[in-house]
Amino acid sequence: MLLSFIKANNFPWVTLKRYWKNSTKSELLVDVFLPIVIAIIMTYFTALSVTKFTVLIEKFQQISGQVIAAISILAGFNVASITIIATVSSGPLLVLRTRLPGAQLSRYEMLICFFTWAVIIQLTVVLISIVLFYMGSFIPEHIKDWGVPMWAWCCAVFWLSITIHSIFLSVRNMKTLYLYVTYE
């Protein structure tokens, strides 16, 4: 039963694999590496002024509320884009449906994959942000004087990285759609 559930719900992993395989090195550099570098830099400067675990939680609770709103809008935009791409039946779609020589996916399939990956990441960011926002409301008394543990900084880098990654994906998706529709 568990294997059936995993097999039926493996589309995020399949989408990730296709996203990774069909992105160029420069796209991956901007979409993945650059967000990690920015997140590390942001976390470093945060560490210079935040020494208490509760202060870090409060800061991320404040930011997560804004992230929920912003990333939800981007996710909605990407879902709308997928819908429009999927329902177009002529013109640019004919160009997108052609398969590049040596490519496993057509441009259309790659575009759908990129937009789908963006939605998956954006909904993951929203889910993590909701959890952060909720957990930040209930800080136990016994941890109020703790210093910031290393795992908390790692979680901060991860959350910031995927948040920035999701924004960069939306920008890249718009660029890709624009180039496919106007230059081909």
Buried (B, 14 or more C-beta within 10 A) or exposed (E): EEEEEEEEEEEBEEBBEBBEEBBEEEBEEBBBEBBBEBBBEBBEEBEEEBEBBBBBBBBBBEBBBEBBEBBBEBBEBBBEBBEEBEEBEEEBBEBBEEEEEEEEBBBBBBBBBBBBBBBBBBBBBBEBBBEBBEEBEEBEEEEEEBEBEEEBBEBBBBBBBBBBBBBBBBEBBBEBBEEBBEEE
